[in-house]
Amino acid sequence: MHYFALLLIGLPLAGQPVFTDVFPRDEYAARRARVMAKLGDGVAIIQGTTERPGEQPLRQANQFFYISGVVEPRAILIVDGKTHISTLFLNPRNERRETMMFGPGLYPGEDAVRSTGIEAVLQRSEFQSALEAIAKEGRTIYTPFRPEVLGCASASDPIALARATKSDPWDGRASREEAFIEHVKAAAPKSAIENLDPILDELRGTKSPREIAIIREATRIAGLGIIEAMRDARPGMKEYELQADAEYVFKKYGAYGPSYFALIATGENTWYSHYHKNTRALDAGDLVQFDYAPDFKYYSSDVTRVFPAGGKFSPRQREFYTIYLRLYQALMTSIQVHARPADIIKHAVVKMDTVMSKFTFTDATIKQAATTFVERYRNSRANSLGHSVGMEVHDVRNPTDTLEPGQIFTIEPAMLIPAEHVGIRLEDMILITESGYENLSAFVPVEIADIEKMMTRHGLSDAQVQLKK
């Protein structure tokens, strides 16, 4: 070993914290206590994610992070419903990685107990004997069934990937979760194996005040990214250049990365709900649909705005955008706490009918698009206004049929003109409160005058031009 390395091993370690700073320990302890209350005499066993396959930052799987806050590879957590004790199993300390490569980590022992608030933190090799003790009593074991979700994904994404992989005749691998379940069954043949996901999902569906604060900040960052893109947009730029504006903002304010791939569409690409090639150049007559948000401290946001590539709405764009915006606002202002989304939609349609009767149309195609938009809501049988948002951009379902305080979701209805292959879609982050709702993304401009005013300001590309001079 190098002499310099020998000196370093004796030095006190400093730098990054070994345990997450997203929430204090009591937040995770309260979550584990709520899980214990659902387990009876059973135990929950949940494994963390693995090391990354390359030089990538480690991001923990959402279910594991939610219940522990621990960001270490191959960690395993047992939450015991009978003893009300949790035990964390970690890899042993790797001195070279800690002192020379990655900095301080979290390792078995009393320091980890103090850092995490988990009652016992043992060597990962001791998990086998702990499982054997559970198996001897034939206790029910709860563990996640669905594949882990990391950053830039929602549960449906790894589920689809696992299904496709398993059914591929030239692959056929089971998911990591399926493999783990088989190992647990072999070690505990008398134990019933149950799905832990519904228990965790129910808890995740209603956000705590601390979670709301994080999502509020994620939404602020998302909105600032959109505003930066608005200010920078001009004909001739590529869609990916606007993506770069937002990503600068994301990183400046501490995001891990994006919540999902950048959905930046111009012209005919606005027809697609999830267009993400982002390679088209902005034309002077284009509308830009910008949908992008960060993965901030393990929580997501989801905000969409529409603005003209050239900084000014044309008369026809004004008509298209304005009728859409007024109908969109009719839906948003109908939201009420303790109400069923299906009933909210019925009230919204009444408002939409009033908007349509008072609006002056000059373009029959736009009027037809607006009429189709309203009729879609009139004929709706859904009990949902949009998708929930939390640790994932398409988060776990809200746990109730009515909208209750602490639930967060988006509304993002699209108005389409099929013959022109174009569409408009706004999206806002809605928090249900005790008195109604709060639009967390309300500060991001939606009115035409505010958008056009914002687009007169200098953007990042202007700063770049000055640097080149």
NULUMLO-927964 format. One record per residue (C-alpha): residue number from 1; x, y, z; chain. Coordinates in Angstrom, 2 decimals. Layout:
REM residues N
NODE_num_east_north_up_cadena
NODE_NUM_X_Y_Z_A;
...
REM end
This chain:
REM residues 469
NODE_num_east_north_up_cadena
NODE_1_0.00_0.00_0.00_A;
NODE_2_1.20_3.50_-0.75_A;
NODE_3_2.58_5.45_2.19_A;
NODE_4_0.11_8.26_1.44_A;
NODE_5_-2.78_5.80_1.66_A;
NODE_6_-1.50_4.48_4.99_A;
NODE_7_-1.50_8.01_6.35_A;
NODE_8_-5.06_8.62_5.15_A;
NODE_9_-6.45_5.52_6.87_A;
NODE_10_-5.55_6.99_10.20_A;
NODE_11_-7.29_10.31_9.51_A;
NODE_12_-10.79_11.08_10.73_A;
NODE_13_-13.38_10.83_7.97_A;
NODE_14_-15.28_13.94_6.99_A;
NODE_15_-17.34_15.20_4.10_A;
NODE_16_-20.71_13.88_3.01_A;
NODE_17_-23.16_12.52_5.59_A;
NODE_18_-23.43_8.74_5.80_A;
NODE_19_-27.22_8.87_6.19_A;
NODE_20_-29.75_10.73_4.08_A;
NODE_21_-30.56_14.33_4.91_A;
NODE_22_-33.93_14.20_3.13_A;
NODE_23_-35.90_13.61_6.35_A;
NODE_24_-34.96_13.21_10.02_A;
NODE_25_-34.85_9.69_11.46_A;
NODE_26_-38.24_10.00_13.15_A;
NODE_27_-39.99_10.31_9.77_A;
NODE_28_-38.72_6.87_8.72_A;
NODE_29_-39.36_5.43_12.19_A;
NODE_30_-42.99_6.57_12.02_A;
NODE_31_-43.37_4.88_8.63_A;
NODE_32_-41.96_1.62_9.98_A;
NODE_33_-44.31_1.82_12.95_A;
NODE_34_-47.28_2.19_10.61_A;
NODE_35_-46.08_-0.83_8.63_A;
NODE_36_-45.71_-2.84_11.86_A;
NODE_37_-49.30_-2.04_12.72_A;
NODE_38_-50.38_-3.74_9.48_A;
NODE_39_-48.21_-6.84_9.89_A;
NODE_40_-49.72_-8.43_12.98_A;
NODE_41_-47.22_-11.11_14.04_A;
NODE_42_-45.68_-11.16_10.59_A;
NODE_43_-42.46_-9.61_9.36_A;
NODE_44_-41.63_-7.41_6.39_A;
NODE_45_-38.42_-8.15_4.51_A;
NODE_46_-37.33_-5.70_1.88_A;
NODE_47_-34.09_-5.52_-0.06_A;
NODE_48_-32.41_-2.38_-1.33_A;
NODE_49_-31.02_-1.93_-4.80_A;
NODE_50_-27.68_-3.23_-6.04_A;
NODE_51_-24.53_-1.43_-7.08_A;
NODE_52_-24.76_0.42_-10.39_A;
NODE_53_-23.33_-1.36_-13.47_A;
NODE_54_-21.00_1.56_-14.17_A;
NODE_55_-19.75_4.83_-12.73_A;
NODE_56_-23.19_6.12_-11.87_A;
NODE_57_-24.43_7.66_-8.62_A;
NODE_58_-26.29_5.17_-6.45_A;
NODE_59_-29.98_5.90_-6.13_A;
NODE_60_-31.91_3.70_-3.75_A;
NODE_61_-35.10_1.87_-4.75_A;
NODE_62_-38.19_3.86_-3.75_A;
NODE_63_-39.89_1.33_-1.49_A;
NODE_64_-36.70_0.66_0.44_A;
NODE_65_-35.86_4.35_0.77_A;
NODE_66_-39.39_5.18_1.89_A;
NODE_67_-39.18_2.89_4.87_A;
NODE_68_-35.50_3.32_5.79_A;
NODE_69_-33.80_6.35_4.21_A;
NODE_70_-30.72_4.17_3.71_A;
NODE_71_-28.72_4.54_0.48_A;
NODE_72_-26.32_1.60_0.49_A;
NODE_73_-26.14_-1.23_-2.06_A;
NODE_74_-27.57_-4.67_-1.25_A;
NODE_75_-28.99_-3.60_2.08_A;
NODE_76_-31.77_-5.77_3.57_A;
NODE_77_-34.28_-4.60_6.16_A;
NODE_78_-36.46_-6.72_8.45_A;
NODE_79_-39.40_-4.95_10.11_A;
NODE_80_-40.88_-7.18_12.83_A;
NODE_81_-44.57_-6.75_13.58_A;
NODE_82_-44.40_-8.84_16.77_A;
NODE_83_-41.31_-7.39_18.47_A;
NODE_84_-41.65_-3.92_16.94_A;
NODE_85_-37.94_-4.02_16.17_A;
NODE_86_-36.31_-3.36_12.81_A;
NODE_87_-32.99_-4.84_11.76_A;
NODE_88_-30.84_-3.54_8.93_A;
NODE_89_-28.24_-5.74_7.23_A;
NODE_90_-25.36_-4.01_5.45_A;
NODE_91_-22.21_-4.96_3.62_A;
NODE_92_-19.06_-4.82_5.76_A;
NODE_93_-16.85_-1.76_5.70_A;
NODE_94_-14.52_-1.46_2.72_A;
NODE_95_-11.68_0.66_4.04_A;
NODE_96_-10.09_1.41_0.68_A;
NODE_97_-13.34_2.57_-0.87_A;
NODE_98_-14.08_4.72_2.15_A;
NODE_99_-10.69_6.33_2.62_A;
NODE_100_-9.49_6.63_-0.96_A;
NODE_101_-12.43_6.43_-3.37_A;
NODE_102_-15.97_7.28_-2.32_A;
NODE_103_-15.72_8.79_1.13_A;
NODE_104_-17.64_7.75_4.26_A;
NODE_105_-20.31_5.10_4.02_A;
NODE_106_-22.79_3.38_6.30_A;
NODE_107_-21.61_0.12_7.84_A;
NODE_108_-22.81_-2.38_10.48_A;
NODE_109_-22.49_-1.28_14.08_A;
NODE_110_-23.58_1.25_16.66_A;
NODE_111_-22.67_4.27_14.51_A;
NODE_112_-25.20_3.12_11.93_A;
NODE_113_-27.82_2.56_14.66_A;
NODE_114_-27.36_6.15_15.81_A;
NODE_115_-27.40_7.52_12.26_A;
NODE_116_-30.48_5.66_11.02_A;
NODE_117_-32.56_5.21_14.17_A;
NODE_118_-32.96_1.53_13.25_A;
NODE_119_-32.70_-0.67_16.35_A;
NODE_120_-30.05_-3.07_15.04_A;
NODE_121_-27.59_-2.82_12.12_A;
NODE_122_-25.79_-6.10_11.43_A;
NODE_123_-23.53_-7.66_8.84_A;
NODE_124_-25.39_-8.76_5.72_A;
NODE_125_-24.01_-12.26_6.23_A;
NODE_126_-26.15_-12.53_9.39_A;
NODE_127_-29.40_-12.22_7.42_A;
NODE_128_-29.45_-15.98_6.80_A;
NODE_129_-29.67_-16.84_10.49_A;
NODE_130_-32.31_-14.14_11.05_A;
NODE_131_-34.44_-15.61_8.27_A;
NODE_132_-34.02_-19.11_9.69_A;
NODE_133_-35.34_-17.92_13.06_A;
NODE_134_-38.41_-16.43_11.34_A;
NODE_135_-38.88_-19.63_9.33_A;
NODE_136_-38.74_-21.79_12.46_A;
NODE_137_-41.82_-20.01_13.79_A;
NODE_138_-43.62_-20.24_10.44_A;
NODE_139_-44.41_-16.52_10.55_A;
NODE_140_-45.95_-14.71_7.59_A;
NODE_141_-43.38_-12.84_5.51_A;
NODE_142_-44.27_-9.71_3.57_A;
NODE_143_-41.95_-8.59_0.78_A;
NODE_144_-42.37_-6.45_-2.35_A;
NODE_145_-43.58_-8.38_-5.37_A;
NODE_146_-43.17_-5.76_-8.08_A;
NODE_147_-39.76_-4.77_-9.47_A;
NODE_148_-37.86_-1.97_-7.79_A;
NODE_149_-38.29_1.58_-9.05_A;
NODE_150_-35.24_3.81_-9.29_A;
NODE_151_-34.99_7.37_-10.65_A;
NODE_152_-36.56_8.45_-13.94_A;
NODE_153_-39.23_5.74_-13.79_A;
NODE_154_-42.61_4.83_-12.38_A;
NODE_155_-43.77_1.40_-11.22_A;
NODE_156_-45.37_0.52_-14.54_A;
NODE_157_-42.03_0.89_-16.34_A;
NODE_158_-39.99_-1.83_-14.56_A;
NODE_159_-43.12_-4.00_-14.41_A;
NODE_160_-43.37_-3.87_-18.20_A;
NODE_161_-39.65_-4.48_-18.59_A;
NODE_162_-39.71_-7.49_-16.26_A;
NODE_163_-42.69_-8.95_-18.08_A;
NODE_164_-41.04_-8.48_-21.48_A;
NODE_165_-37.76_-9.96_-20.23_A;
NODE_166_-39.41_-13.01_-18.72_A;
NODE_167_-41.49_-13.71_-21.83_A;
NODE_168_-38.57_-13.21_-24.22_A;
NODE_169_-37.62_-16.68_-25.54_A;
NODE_170_-34.02_-15.52_-25.86_A;
NODE_171_-33.87_-14.17_-22.33_A;
NODE_172_-36.43_-15.48_-19.86_A;
NODE_173_-34.91_-14.13_-16.65_A;
NODE_174_-37.10_-13.68_-13.60_A;
NODE_175_-37.04_-10.32_-11.86_A;
NODE_176_-34.75_-9.78_-8.90_A;
NODE_177_-37.83_-9.71_-6.67_A;
NODE_178_-39.08_-13.03_-8.04_A;
NODE_179_-35.68_-14.59_-7.44_A;
NODE_180_-35.62_-13.23_-3.88_A;
NODE_181_-39.09_-14.61_-3.18_A;
NODE_182_-38.03_-18.06_-4.37_A;
NODE_183_-35.00_-17.97_-2.07_A;
NODE_184_-37.19_-16.93_0.87_A;
NODE_185_-39.71_-19.70_0.11_A;
NODE_186_-36.91_-22.25_0.07_A;
NODE_187_-35.55_-21.00_3.39_A;
NODE_188_-38.97_-20.62_5.03_A;
NODE_189_-41.24_-23.34_3.54_A;
NODE_190_-43.81_-23.08_6.36_A;
NODE_191_-44.18_-19.29_6.04_A;
NODE_192_-46.85_-17.66_3.90_A;
NODE_193_-45.32_-15.10_1.53_A;
NODE_194_-47.46_-11.97_1.08_A;
NODE_195_-47.08_-8.82_-0.99_A;
NODE_196_-45.75_-5.83_0.95_A;
NODE_197_-46.39_-3.35_-1.86_A;
NODE_198_-50.08_-2.65_-1.04_A;
NODE_199_-49.17_-1.77_2.56_A;
NODE_200_-46.42_0.64_1.51_A;
NODE_201_-48.51_2.06_-1.33_A;
NODE_202_-51.37_2.93_1.01_A;
NODE_203_-48.96_4.88_3.21_A;
NODE_204_-47.33_6.60_0.25_A;
NODE_205_-50.66_7.69_-1.18_A;
NODE_206_-51.11_10.42_1.44_A;
NODE_207_-48.12_12.71_1.81_A;
NODE_208_-46.80_13.91_5.16_A;
NODE_209_-46.05_17.62_5.71_A;
NODE_210_-42.35_16.92_5.17_A;
NODE_211_-43.04_15.09_1.93_A;
NODE_212_-45.22_17.97_0.77_A;
NODE_213_-42.38_20.40_1.47_A;
NODE_214_-40.01_18.34_-0.70_A;
NODE_215_-42.56_18.05_-3.53_A;
NODE_216_-43.21_21.77_-3.29_A;
NODE_217_-39.51_22.43_-3.83_A;
NODE_218_-39.33_19.89_-6.67_A;
NODE_219_-42.20_21.77_-8.29_A;
NODE_220_-40.49_25.12_-7.78_A;
NODE_221_-37.40_23.75_-9.52_A;
NODE_222_-39.52_22.31_-12.34_A;
NODE_223_-41.25_25.64_-12.81_A;
NODE_224_-37.98_27.58_-12.85_A;
NODE_225_-36.70_25.18_-15.49_A;
NODE_226_-39.74_25.84_-17.66_A;
NODE_227_-39.40_29.59_-17.17_A;
NODE_228_-35.75_29.42_-18.20_A;
NODE_229_-36.73_27.56_-21.37_A;
NODE_230_-39.43_30.16_-22.10_A;
NODE_231_-36.91_32.97_-21.78_A;
NODE_232_-34.38_31.21_-23.98_A;
NODE_233_-36.66_29.92_-26.75_A;
NODE_234_-36.34_31.32_-30.26_A;
NODE_235_-36.80_30.00_-33.80_A;
NODE_236_-33.92_27.89_-35.03_A;
NODE_237_-33.09_26.36_-31.65_A;
NODE_238_-33.40_22.61_-31.22_A;
NODE_239_-35.79_21.09_-28.73_A;
NODE_240_-32.82_19.64_-26.83_A;
NODE_241_-31.42_23.13_-26.27_A;
NODE_242_-34.49_23.96_-24.20_A;
NODE_243_-33.95_20.68_-22.35_A;
NODE_244_-30.46_21.90_-21.48_A;
NODE_245_-31.91_25.08_-19.96_A;
NODE_246_-34.08_23.08_-17.60_A;
NODE_247_-31.34_20.63_-16.69_A;
NODE_248_-29.06_23.50_-15.71_A;
NODE_249_-31.76_24.66_-13.30_A;
NODE_250_-32.34_21.12_-12.00_A;
NODE_251_-28.68_20.66_-11.10_A;
NODE_252_-28.24_24.19_-9.78_A;
NODE_253_-30.88_23.49_-7.15_A;
NODE_254_-29.65_20.05_-6.16_A;
NODE_255_-31.73_17.58_-8.17_A;
NODE_256_-30.41_14.05_-8.61_A;
NODE_257_-31.56_14.14_-12.22_A;
NODE_258_-34.86_14.18_-14.13_A;
NODE_259_-38.10_12.52_-12.99_A;
NODE_260_-38.71_11.33_-16.56_A;
NODE_261_-37.39_11.91_-20.05_A;
NODE_262_-37.83_15.46_-21.32_A;
NODE_263_-41.11_15.86_-23.22_A;
NODE_264_-40.32_18.92_-25.33_A;
NODE_265_-42.42_19.02_-28.45_A;
NODE_266_-42.83_21.64_-31.16_A;
NODE_267_-45.15_21.85_-34.14_A;
NODE_268_-46.63_18.50_-35.14_A;
NODE_269_-44.78_16.76_-32.31_A;
NODE_270_-47.25_18.33_-29.86_A;
NODE_271_-49.73_15.67_-30.97_A;
NODE_272_-47.85_13.01_-29.03_A;
NODE_273_-48.29_12.65_-25.27_A;
NODE_274_-44.77_11.30_-24.66_A;
NODE_275_-42.65_12.53_-27.54_A;
NODE_276_-39.05_12.68_-26.27_A;
NODE_277_-36.64_12.64_-29.21_A;
NODE_278_-36.19_16.39_-28.75_A;
NODE_279_-34.27_16.87_-32.00_A;
NODE_280_-36.60_19.07_-34.08_A;
NODE_281_-35.76_22.72_-34.70_A;
NODE_282_-38.22_25.37_-33.53_A;
NODE_283_-39.98_27.16_-36.37_A;
NODE_284_-41.27_30.71_-36.02_A;
NODE_285_-44.89_29.59_-36.18_A;
NODE_286_-44.57_26.74_-33.70_A;
NODE_287_-46.06_26.31_-30.28_A;
NODE_288_-43.71_24.59_-27.83_A;
NODE_289_-45.10_22.08_-25.34_A;
NODE_290_-42.66_21.72_-22.45_A;
NODE_291_-43.09_18.93_-19.90_A;
NODE_292_-40.09_18.22_-17.68_A;
NODE_293_-39.39_17.99_-13.94_A;
NODE_294_-36.60_16.91_-11.57_A;
NODE_295_-36.02_13.93_-9.32_A;
NODE_296_-35.36_15.92_-6.15_A;
NODE_297_-34.50_14.15_-2.91_A;
NODE_298_-36.38_11.04_-4.07_A;
NODE_299_-39.53_12.96_-5.00_A;
NODE_300_-40.92_14.04_-8.35_A;
NODE_301_-42.96_16.82_-9.86_A;
NODE_302_-44.77_17.10_-13.19_A;
NODE_303_-45.52_20.46_-14.81_A;
NODE_304_-46.31_21.34_-18.44_A;
NODE_305_-46.54_24.69_-20.17_A;
NODE_306_-47.10_25.84_-23.77_A;
NODE_307_-45.48_28.89_-25.34_A;
NODE_308_-44.79_30.30_-28.83_A;
NODE_309_-41.36_29.63_-30.30_A;
NODE_310_-41.12_33.19_-31.56_A;
NODE_311_-42.25_34.86_-28.34_A;
NODE_312_-45.68_35.99_-29.61_A;
NODE_313_-48.88_34.00_-30.13_A;
NODE_314_-50.40_34.37_-33.57_A;
NODE_315_-54.13_35.26_-33.69_A;
NODE_316_-55.05_31.64_-34.42_A;
NODE_317_-52.76_30.34_-31.69_A;
NODE_318_-54.37_32.81_-29.29_A;
NODE_319_-57.80_31.42_-30.06_A;
NODE_320_-56.68_27.80_-29.74_A;
NODE_321_-54.74_28.39_-26.54_A;
NODE_322_-57.30_30.67_-24.88_A;
NODE_323_-60.29_28.36_-25.26_A;
NODE_324_-58.17_25.46_-24.03_A;
NODE_325_-56.97_27.47_-21.02_A;
NODE_326_-60.48_28.55_-20.03_A;
NODE_327_-61.78_24.98_-20.21_A;
NODE_328_-58.73_23.77_-18.28_A;
NODE_329_-59.41_26.38_-15.59_A;
NODE_330_-63.05_25.27_-15.44_A;
NODE_331_-61.80_21.81_-14.48_A;
NODE_332_-59.25_23.06_-11.97_A;
NODE_333_-61.62_25.44_-10.18_A;
NODE_334_-64.12_22.62_-9.72_A;
NODE_335_-61.75_20.62_-7.49_A;
NODE_336_-63.02_20.18_-3.93_A;
NODE_337_-61.75_18.33_-0.89_A;
NODE_338_-63.72_15.20_0.16_A;
NODE_339_-65.34_15.05_-3.30_A;
NODE_340_-65.27_12.20_-5.79_A;
NODE_341_-63.38_13.09_-8.99_A;
NODE_342_-66.36_11.80_-10.99_A;
NODE_343_-68.61_14.39_-9.31_A;
NODE_344_-66.00_17.10_-9.85_A;
NODE_345_-66.01_16.31_-13.56_A;
NODE_346_-69.80_16.73_-13.68_A;
NODE_347_-69.53_20.17_-12.08_A;
NODE_348_-66.66_21.08_-14.41_A;
NODE_349_-68.70_20.23_-17.49_A;
NODE_350_-71.38_22.73_-16.42_A;
NODE_351_-68.69_25.41_-16.25_A;
NODE_352_-67.24_24.29_-19.56_A;
NODE_353_-70.64_24.64_-21.23_A;
NODE_354_-70.79_28.23_-19.99_A;
NODE_355_-67.29_28.92_-21.30_A;
NODE_356_-68.20_27.51_-24.71_A;
NODE_357_-71.41_29.54_-24.94_A;
NODE_358_-69.61_32.81_-24.21_A;
NODE_359_-66.46_32.26_-26.26_A;
NODE_360_-66.16_33.93_-29.65_A;
NODE_361_-64.85_31.40_-32.16_A;
NODE_362_-63.53_32.51_-35.54_A;
NODE_363_-62.13_29.12_-36.54_A;
NODE_364_-64.44_26.13_-37.02_A;
NODE_365_-61.59_23.64_-36.57_A;
NODE_366_-60.71_25.05_-33.16_A;
NODE_367_-64.38_25.07_-32.15_A;
NODE_368_-64.66_21.40_-33.08_A;
NODE_369_-61.52_20.58_-31.06_A;
NODE_370_-62.97_22.40_-28.04_A;
NODE_371_-66.35_20.69_-28.46_A;
NODE_372_-64.69_17.28_-28.58_A;
NODE_373_-62.70_18.18_-25.46_A;
NODE_374_-65.86_19.02_-23.50_A;
NODE_375_-67.75_15.98_-24.75_A;
NODE_376_-64.94_13.72_-23.62_A;
NODE_377_-65.50_14.95_-20.07_A;
NODE_378_-69.29_14.88_-20.43_A;
NODE_379_-69.14_11.19_-21.35_A;
NODE_380_-66.45_10.29_-18.85_A;
NODE_381_-67.06_7.40_-16.46_A;
NODE_382_-63.70_7.79_-14.74_A;
NODE_383_-63.22_8.58_-11.07_A;
NODE_384_-59.88_10.27_-11.63_A;
NODE_385_-58.71_13.73_-12.67_A;
NODE_386_-55.13_12.67_-13.44_A;
NODE_387_-52.21_10.71_-12.06_A;
NODE_388_-50.82_10.98_-8.54_A;
NODE_389_-47.28_12.30_-8.00_A;
NODE_390_-44.83_11.47_-5.24_A;
NODE_391_-41.68_9.37_-5.24_A;
NODE_392_-42.60_8.52_-8.83_A;
NODE_393_-44.04_10.83_-11.45_A;
NODE_394_-46.87_8.32_-11.94_A;
NODE_395_-47.03_7.50_-8.28_A;
NODE_396_-49.02_4.94_-6.34_A;
NODE_397_-52.78_5.39_-6.51_A;
NODE_398_-54.58_7.66_-4.08_A;
NODE_399_-55.88_5.41_-1.29_A;
NODE_400_-59.45_6.78_-1.28_A;
NODE_401_-62.27_7.27_-3.79_A;
NODE_402_-62.54_10.89_-2.70_A;
NODE_403_-59.90_13.62_-2.74_A;
NODE_404_-58.47_13.93_0.75_A;
NODE_405_-55.86_16.24_2.36_A;
NODE_406_-52.29_15.24_1.62_A;
NODE_407_-53.00_13.76_-1.79_A;
NODE_408_-51.08_15.19_-4.75_A;
NODE_409_-51.93_14.68_-8.39_A;
NODE_410_-51.82_16.44_-11.74_A;
NODE_411_-54.45_17.45_-14.24_A;
NODE_412_-53.26_17.36_-17.86_A;
NODE_413_-56.10_17.10_-20.37_A;
NODE_414_-55.12_17.45_-24.03_A;
NODE_415_-57.01_19.30_-26.75_A;
NODE_416_-56.15_17.93_-30.20_A;
NODE_417_-56.63_18.95_-33.83_A;
NODE_418_-56.25_15.62_-35.66_A;
NODE_419_-56.19_17.04_-39.19_A;
NODE_420_-53.18_19.21_-38.29_A;
NODE_421_-51.51_16.68_-35.99_A;
NODE_422_-51.15_19.26_-33.19_A;
NODE_423_-52.31_19.52_-29.62_A;
NODE_424_-52.22_21.60_-26.47_A;
NODE_425_-51.72_20.22_-22.97_A;
NODE_426_-51.06_22.08_-19.74_A;
NODE_427_-50.32_20.34_-16.46_A;
NODE_428_-50.30_21.51_-12.86_A;
NODE_429_-49.45_19.97_-9.50_A;
NODE_430_-52.53_19.89_-7.27_A;
NODE_431_-52.27_19.42_-3.49_A;
NODE_432_-55.51_18.65_-1.67_A;
NODE_433_-55.75_20.65_1.57_A;
NODE_434_-58.19_20.80_4.49_A;
NODE_435_-59.99_23.72_2.85_A;
NODE_436_-59.78_22.77_-0.82_A;
NODE_437_-56.70_22.61_-3.01_A;
NODE_438_-53.44_24.41_-3.71_A;
NODE_439_-51.91_24.64_-7.17_A;
NODE_440_-48.21_24.14_-6.38_A;
NODE_441_-47.19_25.22_-9.88_A;
NODE_442_-49.40_28.31_-10.12_A;
NODE_443_-46.37_30.62_-10.34_A;
NODE_444_-45.42_29.28_-13.78_A;
NODE_445_-47.11_31.58_-16.34_A;
NODE_446_-50.21_30.35_-18.18_A;
NODE_447_-51.88_33.57_-19.30_A;
NODE_448_-50.81_34.78_-22.75_A;
NODE_449_-49.76_38.24_-21.57_A;
NODE_450_-47.58_36.76_-18.81_A;
NODE_451_-45.97_34.23_-21.15_A;
NODE_452_-45.16_36.84_-23.77_A;
NODE_453_-43.74_39.18_-21.14_A;
NODE_454_-41.55_36.40_-19.75_A;
NODE_455_-40.24_35.63_-23.23_A;
NODE_456_-38.91_39.19_-23.70_A;
NODE_457_-36.28_38.52_-21.02_A;
NODE_458_-32.80_37.22_-21.70_A;
NODE_459_-32.09_33.50_-21.43_A;
NODE_460_-29.04_31.31_-20.96_A;
NODE_461_-28.17_31.46_-24.65_A;
NODE_462_-27.81_35.23_-24.40_A;
NODE_463_-25.25_34.78_-21.65_A;
NODE_464_-23.41_32.26_-23.82_A;
NODE_465_-23.28_34.72_-26.72_A;
NODE_466_-21.75_37.36_-24.46_A;
NODE_467_-19.12_34.91_-23.25_A;
NODE_468_-18.09_34.17_-26.84_A;
NODE_469_-17.46_37.84_-27.62_A;
REM end
